[in-house]
Amino acid sequence: MPAPLPDVVLTAEQIASFHEHGFLSIPRITSPAEVELLRSTLTRLFTERAGWQEGAQFDLVAGDDDHDSALTQIIQPVNYAPQLRDTQFRANAGAIARQLLGAEASASFEHSILKGAREGAPTPWHQDEAYRAADAFEYDQISIWMPLQDASAERGCLQYIRGSHKRGVLRHRRVNDDPTVHSIETHPDEFDLADAVVCPVPAGGAVIHAGRMIHSAGPNTTDEPRLAYTLAFELPPRPSATVRRFDWNEGVESADIIRRRAWLRRGGVAKEVVRRARYHELYKPRRLAFELRRLAGRRK
Ligand SMILES: O=C(O)CCC(=O)C(=O)O
């Protein structure tokens, strides 16, 4: 089957609003039928613990020994379910990214987060860009977050700190200052909770946010799980005058990193290279040049 064509186009007002406010909510990015397909596919991946051994599935706010897992994430779920590859969601998200960032925008990353019914933990406040490795580049990036059930405040929809996308990358720390936890959080002195805007979205709608927008999601206190799927995009990185070091990303020994390291050593490296080449379209010379530039600029 050929890949679907985009069928959502942002208006000039929506584009201006995104740049002014750092986020934008849209009522539809895919069809109800595709929402069903994505919900059942991702639910299966969580149930089967797809990617667990590879360190690609883990709890965001707890270690492996904590059995009250309440905020589970799968990194790059498309690696475990080919039916996630050619979707209407992906076609529309790519078109929106090109409208907001420019023609050179390309896919950088994707993930899915499950907040279990009645027990889904809050997602800590953070800026997506603060997860990046140390290097000498500036990034323009966006994330497109789609819930697969109606996302209300009670079910853990996203919340944003007004105006934060216009600030730099702010001070973060590991949750509870614990280097064995995956998630980071913006230091509470860096923002005021009174500036929070809650963004409910229907299933199959989306919120789009900039890489420096401080955001979080509340707990899920409802009887239904809250499943969300995010596709992230970026422009080729722009060299910056200084090496950016995010010390909260150094010396991290979270359960997923330990499992991933072991998997790479057991021969996962070859698989990872093939997956990355496909995902980042490294067979295209401009894309390859972009990744080589980034690798050359990375600092240990
Ligand atoms: O789904 C969530 O709870 C958080 C998602 C998020 O932070 C993101 O996609 O950038």
PDBQT file of the ligand as one rigid body, heavy atoms in Angstrom, charges set to zero:
ROOT
HETATM    1  O1  LIG A 401       2.586  11.650  27.266  1.00  0.00    +0.000 OA
HETATM    2  C1  LIG A 401       3.077  12.223  28.252  1.00  0.00    +0.000 C 
HETATM    3  O2  LIG A 401       2.703  12.012  29.382  1.00  0.00    +0.000 OA
HETATM    4  C2  LIG A 401       4.210  13.213  28.060  1.00  0.00    +0.000 C 
HETATM    5  C3  LIG A 401       4.619  13.374  26.634  1.00  0.00    +0.000 C 
HETATM    6  C4  LIG A 401       5.723  14.338  26.423  1.00  0.00    +0.000 C 
HETATM    7  O3  LIG A 401       6.297  14.901  27.331  1.00  0.00    +0.000 OA
HETATM    8  C5  LIG A 401       6.139  14.608  25.034  1.00  0.00    +0.000 C 
HETATM    9  O4  LIG A 401       5.683  13.907  24.121  1.00  0.00    +0.000 OA
HETATM   10  O5  LIG A 401       6.975  15.539  24.837  1.00  0.00    +0.000 OA
ENDROOT
TORSDOF 0
